[in-house]
Amino acid sequence: MKELTTIFTIISMCFISCKKEVKTEVVTTNDTIDTVKTAEPVVEEPVDSAAQVKAWQAYATPGSEHKLMADEVGTWNCDMTFWDGPDGKPEKASSVADIKMILGGRYQEANYKGNIMGGPFEGKSTVAFNNASKEFTTTFIDNMGTGMMVAVGKYNEGSKSIEYKGEVVNPVNGKKAPYREVYTIVDPKTRKMEMFDVKNGSEYKSMEIVMTKK
């Protein structure tokens, strides 16, 4: 870890010490000569190496938010409900999620297996908490498409939930649309995930997963 932070420190100091010149372009016309100066880039204030090392160490050290993710390590039964529109009939499915922490407890990885619409379902999600931005990021891929869902959100201590926001691409028309996800810690052995999509300009609940730890 010390070697890694030292490397980052050296690279950062090199960038900081490099001063960029102001470029001057001379444009010649038949009548006049115009001189155009580009704006001088903003140079960050230099930071001493000890402060840089401390910052990188803090960035790489798992904290209380990572403990929240680690609390979910194990196997979970997932009761899934889907809606294809605001007035759609609910469709049920089930899956099993195996959750683990990876890369030294810095990220959470979940692998899902089950059946949806009469066919086998497999999915994989990751969750990260960025110590620098103070935000959670979630990703999801599965065997029912070729895209990746990516959303970012913050934890609300009062509601014990994370509200994620991201975009999905509609495979029918190829257009992007916003979606929202609310992930709630119901109790130590129960989690609830609610997804909201937009149809005809209105938001509706498109999926709900109630997870129960084995």
Phi and psi restraints in degrees (value plus and minus 20) as a CYANA .aco file:
   2 LYS   PHI     -83.6   -43.6
   2 LYS   PSI     -58.6   -18.6
   3 GLU   PHI     -83.6   -43.6
   3 GLU   PSI     -61.8   -21.8
   4 LEU   PHI     -82.2   -42.2
   4 LEU   PSI     -67.3   -27.3
   5 THR   PHI     -87.1   -47.1
   5 THR   PSI     -53.6   -13.6
   6 THR   PHI     -83.4   -43.4
   6 THR   PSI     -61.6   -21.6
   7 ILE   PHI     -81.8   -41.8
   7 ILE   PSI     -67.3   -27.3
   8 PHE   PHI     -80.2   -40.2
   8 PHE   PSI     -57.2   -17.2
   9 THR   PHI     -84.1   -44.1
   9 THR   PSI     -65.1   -25.1
  10 ILE   PHI     -81.7   -41.7
  10 ILE   PSI     -65.3   -25.3
  11 ILE   PHI     -81.7   -41.7
  11 ILE   PSI     -64.5   -24.5
  12 SER   PHI     -82.8   -42.8
  12 SER   PSI     -61.7   -21.7
  13 MET   PHI     -86.2   -46.2
  13 MET   PSI     -53.9   -13.9
  14 CYS   PHI     -84.3   -44.3
  14 CYS   PSI     -63.4   -23.4
  15 PHE   PHI     -85.0   -45.0
  15 PHE   PSI     -60.6   -20.6
  16 ILE   PHI     -87.1   -47.1
  16 ILE   PSI     -58.6   -18.6
  17 SER   PHI     -95.3   -55.3
  17 SER   PSI     -38.6     1.4
  18 CYS   PHI     -97.2   -57.2
  18 CYS   PSI     101.4   141.4
  19 LYS   PHI    -118.1   -78.1
  19 LYS   PSI     108.9   148.9
  20 LYS   PHI    -109.2   -69.2
  20 LYS   PSI     115.1   155.1
  21 GLU   PHI    -100.7   -60.7
  21 GLU   PSI     134.2   174.2
  22 VAL   PHI    -102.3   -62.3
  22 VAL   PSI     103.9   143.9
  23 LYS   PHI    -106.5   -66.5
  23 LYS   PSI     118.0   158.0
  24 THR   PHI    -140.6  -100.6
  24 THR   PSI     104.0   144.0
  25 GLU   PHI    -129.1   -89.1
  25 GLU   PSI     111.3   151.3
  26 VAL   PHI    -126.2   -86.2
  26 VAL   PSI      99.9   139.9
  27 VAL   PHI    -128.3   -88.3
  27 VAL   PSI      98.8   138.8
  28 THR   PHI    -122.3   -82.3
  28 THR   PSI     108.8   148.8
  29 THR   PHI    -139.5   -99.5
  29 THR   PSI     158.6   198.6
  30 ASN   PHI     -86.5   -46.5
  30 ASN   PSI     -51.9   -11.9
  31 ASP   PHI    -122.4   -82.4
  31 ASP   PSI     -60.6   -20.6
  32 THR   PHI    -156.3  -116.3
  32 THR   PSI     148.2   188.2
  33 ILE   PHI    -137.3   -97.3
  33 ILE   PSI      98.9   138.9
  34 ASP   PHI    -125.1   -85.1
  34 ASP   PSI     117.1   157.1
  35 THR   PHI    -131.2   -91.2
  35 THR   PSI     103.1   143.1
  36 VAL   PHI    -135.5   -95.5
  36 VAL   PSI     103.2   143.2
  37 LYS   PHI    -125.8   -85.8
  37 LYS   PSI     112.0   152.0
  38 THR   PHI    -100.1   -60.1
  38 THR   PSI     132.9   172.9
  39 ALA   PHI     -85.8   -45.8
  39 ALA   PSI     120.0   160.0
  40 GLU   PHI     -93.7   -53.7
  40 GLU   PSI     109.7   149.7
  41 PRO   PHI     -85.3   -45.3
  41 PRO   PSI     129.7   169.7
  42 VAL   PHI     -95.7   -55.7
  42 VAL   PSI     106.3   146.3
  43 VAL   PHI    -119.3   -79.3
  43 VAL   PSI     107.2   147.2
  44 GLU   PHI     -89.1   -49.1
  44 GLU   PSI     128.8   168.8
  45 GLU   PHI     -85.2   -45.2
  45 GLU   PSI     117.5   157.5
  46 PRO   PHI     -84.1   -44.1
  46 PRO   PSI     122.7   162.7
  47 VAL   PHI    -140.1  -100.1
  47 VAL   PSI     113.6   153.6
  48 ASP   PHI     -87.9   -47.9
  48 ASP   PSI     135.8   175.8
  49 SER   PHI     -80.9   -40.9
  49 SER   PSI     -56.2   -16.2
  50 ALA   PHI     -84.0   -44.0
  50 ALA   PSI     -60.3   -20.3
  51 ALA   PHI     -87.6   -47.6
  51 ALA   PSI     -57.0   -17.0
  52 GLN   PHI     -85.7   -45.7
  52 GLN   PSI     -64.1   -24.1
  53 VAL   PHI     -81.1   -41.1
  53 VAL   PSI     -63.2   -23.2
  54 LYS   PHI     -82.2   -42.2
  54 LYS   PSI     -60.8   -20.8
  55 ALA   PHI     -85.5   -45.5
  55 ALA   PSI     -63.4   -23.4
  56 TRP   PHI     -87.6   -47.6
  56 TRP   PSI     -55.3   -15.3
  57 GLN   PHI     -85.5   -45.5
  57 GLN   PSI     -61.3   -21.3
  58 ALA   PHI     -84.8   -44.8
  58 ALA   PSI     -59.0   -19.0
  59 TYR   PHI     -83.4   -43.4
  59 TYR   PSI     -54.9   -14.9
  60 ALA   PHI    -114.2   -74.2
  60 ALA   PSI     -22.8    17.2
  61 THR   PHI    -116.5   -76.5
  61 THR   PSI     100.6   140.6
  62 PRO   PHI     -79.2   -39.2
  62 PRO   PSI     122.6   162.6
  63 GLY   PHI    -145.4  -105.4
  63 GLY   PSI    -174.7  -134.7
  64 SER   PHI     -84.6   -44.6
  64 SER   PSI     -54.2   -14.2
  65 GLU   PHI     -85.8   -45.8
  65 GLU   PSI     -55.3   -15.3
  66 HIS   PHI     -90.3   -50.3
  66 HIS   PSI     -49.4    -9.4
  67 LYS   PHI     -85.2   -45.2
  67 LYS   PSI     -57.7   -17.7
  68 LEU   PHI     -78.5   -38.5
  68 LEU   PSI     -62.1   -22.1
  69 MET   PHI     -88.7   -48.7
  69 MET   PSI     -59.3   -19.3
  70 ALA   PHI     -86.0   -46.0
  70 ALA   PSI     -47.9    -7.9
  71 ASP   PHI     -82.4   -42.4
  71 ASP   PSI     -37.6     2.4
  72 GLU   PHI    -115.1   -75.1
  72 GLU   PSI     -18.3    21.7
  73 VAL   PHI     -80.3   -40.3
  73 VAL   PSI     110.2   150.2
  74 GLY   PHI     122.2   162.2
  74 GLY   PSI    -184.7  -144.7
  75 THR   PHI    -130.1   -90.1
  75 THR   PSI     113.8   153.8
  76 TRP   PHI    -146.7  -106.7
  76 TRP   PSI     115.8   155.8
  77 ASN   PHI    -105.7   -65.7
  77 ASN   PSI     112.1   152.1
  78 CYS   PHI    -135.9   -95.9
  78 CYS   PSI      96.0   136.0
  79 ASP   PHI    -114.9   -74.9
  79 ASP   PSI      92.1   132.1
  80 MET   PHI    -130.5   -90.5
  80 MET   PSI     118.1   158.1
  81 THR   PHI    -150.8  -110.8
  81 THR   PSI     115.7   155.7
  82 PHE   PHI    -144.0  -104.0
  82 PHE   PSI     128.7   168.7
  83 TRP   PHI    -152.4  -112.4
  83 TRP   PSI     115.4   155.4
  84 ASP   PHI    -113.4   -73.4
  84 ASP   PSI     -18.1    21.9
  85 GLY   PHI    -197.0  -157.0
  85 GLY   PSI     154.6   194.6
  86 PRO   PHI     -75.2   -35.2
  86 PRO   PSI     -54.6   -14.6
  87 ASP   PHI    -131.2   -91.2
  87 ASP   PSI      -1.0    39.0
  88 GLY   PHI     -91.8   -51.8
  88 GLY   PSI     132.0   172.0
  89 LYS   PHI     -96.0   -56.0
  89 LYS   PSI     113.4   153.4
  90 PRO   PHI     -87.7   -47.7
  90 PRO   PSI     116.1   156.1
  91 GLU   PHI    -134.1   -94.1
  91 GLU   PSI     114.4   154.4
  92 LYS   PHI    -122.8   -82.8
  92 LYS   PSI     131.1   171.1
  93 ALA   PHI    -177.0  -137.0
  93 ALA   PSI     151.4   191.4
  94 SER   PHI    -164.6  -124.6
  94 SER   PSI     135.4   175.4
  95 SER   PHI    -175.6  -135.6
  95 SER   PSI     151.4   191.4
  96 VAL   PHI    -144.4  -104.4
  96 VAL   PSI     113.0   153.0
  97 ALA   PHI    -133.6   -93.6
  97 ALA   PSI     108.6   148.6
  98 ASP   PHI    -126.0   -86.0
  98 ASP   PSI      97.0   137.0
  99 ILE   PHI    -131.0   -91.0
  99 ILE   PSI     117.0   157.0
 100 LYS   PHI    -165.8  -125.8
 100 LYS   PSI     142.2   182.2
 101 MET   PHI    -118.7   -78.7
 101 MET   PSI     124.3   164.3
 102 ILE   PHI    -150.2  -110.2
 102 ILE   PSI     146.0   186.0
 103 LEU   PHI      33.0    73.0
 103 LEU   PSI      33.6    73.6
 104 GLY   PHI      50.9    90.9
 104 GLY   PSI       9.5    49.5
 105 GLY   PHI      58.6    98.6
 105 GLY   PSI      -1.8    38.2
 106 ARG   PHI    -112.5   -72.5
 106 ARG   PSI     -41.9    -1.9
 107 TYR   PHI    -159.5  -119.5
 107 TYR   PSI     133.4   173.4
 108 GLN   PHI    -127.1   -87.1
 108 GLN   PSI     117.8   157.8
 109 GLU   PHI    -146.2  -106.2
 109 GLU   PSI     113.3   153.3
 110 ALA   PHI    -147.0  -107.0
 110 ALA   PSI     115.3   155.3
 111 ASN   PHI    -137.0   -97.0
 111 ASN   PSI     104.9   144.9
 112 TYR   PHI    -128.8   -88.8
 112 TYR   PSI     120.6   160.6
 113 LYS   PHI    -160.6  -120.6
 113 LYS   PSI     117.4   157.4
 114 GLY   PHI    -197.4  -157.4
 114 GLY   PSI    -174.8  -134.8
 115 ASN   PHI    -154.0  -114.0
 115 ASN   PSI     110.7   150.7
 116 ILE   PHI    -153.2  -113.2
 116 ILE   PSI     109.0   149.0
 117 MET   PHI      33.9    73.9
 117 MET   PSI      18.4    58.4
 118 GLY   PHI      59.9    99.9
 118 GLY   PSI     -15.2    24.8
 119 GLY   PHI    -145.2  -105.2
 119 GLY   PSI     140.8   180.8
 120 PRO   PHI     -88.4   -48.4
 120 PRO   PSI     121.0   161.0
 121 PHE   PHI    -143.5  -103.5
 121 PHE   PSI     114.3   154.3
 122 GLU   PHI    -155.8  -115.8
 122 GLU   PSI     116.4   156.4
 123 GLY   PHI    -167.0  -127.0
 123 GLY   PSI     140.3   180.3
 124 LYS   PHI    -160.5  -120.5
 124 LYS   PSI     113.1   153.1
 125 SER   PHI    -145.3  -105.3
 125 SER   PSI     135.0   175.0
 126 THR   PHI    -150.3  -110.3
 126 THR   PSI     130.5   170.5
 127 VAL   PHI    -153.1  -113.1
 127 VAL   PSI     115.1   155.1
 128 ALA   PHI    -151.6  -111.6
 128 ALA   PSI     128.2   168.2
 129 PHE   PHI    -137.8   -97.8
 129 PHE   PSI     100.4   140.4
 130 ASN   PHI    -107.7   -67.7
 130 ASN   PSI      92.4   132.4
 131 ASN   PHI     -82.6   -42.6
 131 ASN   PSI     -45.4    -5.4
 132 ALA   PHI    -101.4   -61.4
 132 ALA   PSI     -67.1   -27.1
 133 SER   PHI    -108.8   -68.8
 133 SER   PSI     -31.8     8.2
 134 LYS   PHI      41.8    81.8
 134 LYS   PSI      16.2    56.2
 135 GLU   PHI    -147.0  -107.0
 135 GLU   PSI     130.6   170.6
 136 PHE   PHI    -112.5   -72.5
 136 PHE   PSI     125.4   165.4
 137 THR   PHI    -148.0  -108.0
 137 THR   PSI     114.1   154.1
 138 THR   PHI    -143.5  -103.5
 138 THR   PSI     122.9   162.9
 139 THR   PHI    -147.1  -107.1
 139 THR   PSI     134.2   174.2
 140 PHE   PHI    -169.5  -129.5
 140 PHE   PSI     113.8   153.8
 141 ILE   PHI    -153.6  -113.6
 141 ILE   PSI     132.7   172.7
 142 ASP   PHI    -173.3  -133.3
 142 ASP   PSI     158.6   198.6
 143 ASN   PHI    -107.6   -67.6
 143 ASN   PSI      -8.6    31.4
 144 MET   PHI    -123.4   -83.4
 144 MET   PSI      -8.6    31.4
 145 GLY   PHI    -190.7  -150.7
 145 GLY   PSI    -192.2  -152.2
 146 THR   PHI    -148.0  -108.0
 146 THR   PSI      -8.6    31.4
 147 GLY   PHI    -125.9   -85.9
 147 GLY   PSI     150.9   190.9
 148 MET   PHI    -140.8  -100.8
 148 MET   PSI     111.0   151.0
 149 MET   PHI    -109.7   -69.7
 149 MET   PSI     109.7   149.7
 150 VAL   PHI    -151.7  -111.7
 150 VAL   PSI     109.3   149.3
 151 ALA   PHI    -163.1  -123.1
 151 ALA   PSI     133.6   173.6
 152 VAL   PHI    -147.7  -107.7
 152 VAL   PSI     122.3   162.3
 153 GLY   PHI    -182.1  -142.1
 153 GLY   PSI     155.3   195.3
 154 LYS   PHI    -143.1  -103.1
 154 LYS   PSI     131.7   171.7
 155 TYR   PHI    -103.7   -63.7
 155 TYR   PSI     114.3   154.3
 156 ASN   PHI    -126.9   -86.9
 156 ASN   PSI      90.0   130.0
 157 GLU   PHI     -83.1   -43.1
 157 GLU   PSI     -55.6   -15.6
 158 GLY   PHI     -84.1   -44.1
 158 GLY   PSI     -64.0   -24.0
 159 SER   PHI    -116.5   -76.5
 159 SER   PSI     -22.1    17.9
 160 LYS   PHI      34.1    74.1
 160 LYS   PSI      23.6    63.6
 161 SER   PHI    -161.3  -121.3
 161 SER   PSI     140.6   180.6
 162 ILE   PHI    -138.6   -98.6
 162 ILE   PSI     107.4   147.4
 163 GLU   PHI    -122.5   -82.5
 163 GLU   PSI      91.8   131.8
 164 TYR   PHI    -116.2   -76.2
 164 TYR   PSI     128.9   168.9
 165 LYS   PHI    -154.3  -114.3
 165 LYS   PSI     117.5   157.5
 166 GLY   PHI    -178.3  -138.3
 166 GLY   PSI    -184.5  -144.5
 167 GLU   PHI    -152.3  -112.3
 167 GLU   PSI     128.2   168.2
 168 VAL   PHI    -147.2  -107.2
 168 VAL   PSI     136.3   176.3
 169 VAL   PHI    -124.2   -84.2
 169 VAL   PSI     106.6   146.6
 170 ASN   PHI     -95.9   -55.9
 170 ASN   PSI      95.7   135.7
 171 PRO   PHI     -87.0   -47.0
 171 PRO   PSI     -36.0     4.0
 172 VAL   PHI     -95.2   -55.2
 172 VAL   PSI     -64.8   -24.8
 173 ASN   PHI    -135.5   -95.5
 173 ASN   PSI     -24.3    15.7
 174 GLY   PHI      54.8    94.8
 174 GLY   PSI     -11.0    29.0
 175 LYS   PHI    -115.4   -75.4
 175 LYS   PSI     129.3   169.3
 176 LYS   PHI    -103.2   -63.2
 176 LYS   PSI     125.8   165.8
 177 ALA   PHI    -161.5  -121.5
 177 ALA   PSI     126.3   166.3
 178 PRO   PHI     -94.4   -54.4
 178 PRO   PSI     131.7   171.7
 179 TYR   PHI    -161.4  -121.4
 179 TYR   PSI     139.5   179.5
 180 ARG   PHI    -151.9  -111.9
 180 ARG   PSI     121.6   161.6
 181 GLU   PHI    -151.1  -111.1
 181 GLU   PSI     114.7   154.7
 182 VAL   PHI    -138.0   -98.0
 182 VAL   PSI      97.9   137.9
 183 TYR   PHI    -130.2   -90.2
 183 TYR   PSI      98.6   138.6
 184 THR   PHI    -137.9   -97.9
 184 THR   PSI     113.1   153.1
 185 ILE   PHI    -107.0   -67.0
 185 ILE   PSI      78.6   118.6
 186 VAL   PHI     -92.3   -52.3
 186 VAL   PSI     -71.7   -31.7
 187 ASP   PHI    -178.8  -138.8
 187 ASP   PSI     157.7   197.7
 188 PRO   PHI     -74.4   -34.4
 188 PRO   PSI     -45.3    -5.3
 189 LYS   PHI    -139.2   -99.2
 189 LYS   PSI      -5.8    34.2
 190 THR   PHI    -157.0  -117.0
 190 THR   PSI     113.2   153.2
 191 ARG   PHI    -150.2  -110.2
 191 ARG   PSI     130.5   170.5
 192 LYS   PHI    -152.5  -112.5
 192 LYS   PSI     109.1   149.1
 193 MET   PHI    -138.2   -98.2
 193 MET   PSI     105.4   145.4
 194 GLU   PHI    -139.7   -99.7
 194 GLU   PSI     110.1   150.1
 195 MET   PHI    -134.2   -94.2
 195 MET   PSI     117.8   157.8
 196 PHE   PHI    -143.4  -103.4
 196 PHE   PSI     104.6   144.6
 197 ASP   PHI    -129.3   -89.3
 197 ASP   PSI     154.2   194.2
 198 VAL   PHI    -137.8   -97.8
 198 VAL   PSI     109.6   149.6
 199 LYS   PHI    -155.9  -115.9
 199 LYS   PSI     106.9   146.9
 200 ASN   PHI      34.5    74.5
 200 ASN   PSI      16.1    56.1
 201 GLY   PHI      64.3   104.3
 201 GLY   PSI     -21.1    18.9
 202 SER   PHI    -139.9   -99.9
 202 SER   PSI     123.2   163.2
 203 GLU   PHI    -103.2   -63.2
 203 GLU   PSI     121.8   161.8
 204 TYR   PHI    -166.1  -126.1
 204 TYR   PSI     137.3   177.3
 205 LYS   PHI     -97.2   -57.2
 205 LYS   PSI     100.6   140.6
 206 SER   PHI    -123.5   -83.5
 206 SER   PSI     -39.2     0.8
 207 MET   PHI    -177.8  -137.8
 207 MET   PSI     126.8   166.8
 208 GLU   PHI    -159.6  -119.6
 208 GLU   PSI     112.0   152.0
 209 ILE   PHI    -144.2  -104.2
 209 ILE   PSI     102.2   142.2
 210 VAL   PHI    -124.6   -84.6
 210 VAL   PSI      98.4   138.4
 211 MET   PHI    -125.0   -85.0
 211 MET   PSI     110.3   150.3
 212 THR   PHI    -142.2  -102.2
 212 THR   PSI     105.6   145.6
 213 LYS   PHI     -95.5   -55.5
 213 LYS   PSI     114.0   154.0
